[in-house]
């Protein structure tokens, strides 16, 4: 019982003498005051697991505490680095999968649209190509094809009606409605 009291008082004294110093020492390594305090507390727990060290010289105890704190900080940094790398890798893989799926869907839809554009009547086909592929305005298309703006609008409307009938799926119809946006993104 007497030895336990001596050990407790010597640990308390060491804690009082070295806690702030060790926190100041480890803070630049971990960049967090709370984490620095936690590491120093844990170092004293490690010291408690080695009661034989309490009989050693102050220099040995001091060296043990500084070394333990440094090693714990390095372990913490390694663990954080692994977690960060895993997290970033997961995010990167998820983004890659999403990008890949988006690219695949976009490629398939655009391929089908191109195939169906080829099957449109010539007037509708020319109007759609100029509006959606070339990005021309109705007035420019009318001038280019030497037709009225109303003819451009009606040809476009007819083309979209035909395409809507070909693509019966609601999501495909939505994509057809977004045709100008899709073509702008890929061109």
Secondary structure by P-SEA (a helix, b strand, c coil): caaaaaaaaaaaaaaaacaaaaaaaaccccccaaaaaaaaaaaaaaaaaccccccccaaaaaaaaaaaaaaaaaaaaaaaaaaaaaaaaaaaaaaaaaaaaaaaaaaaaaaaaaaaaaaccaaaaaaaaaaccccccaaaaaaaacccaaaaaaaaaaaaaaaaaacccaaaaaaaaaaaaaaaaac
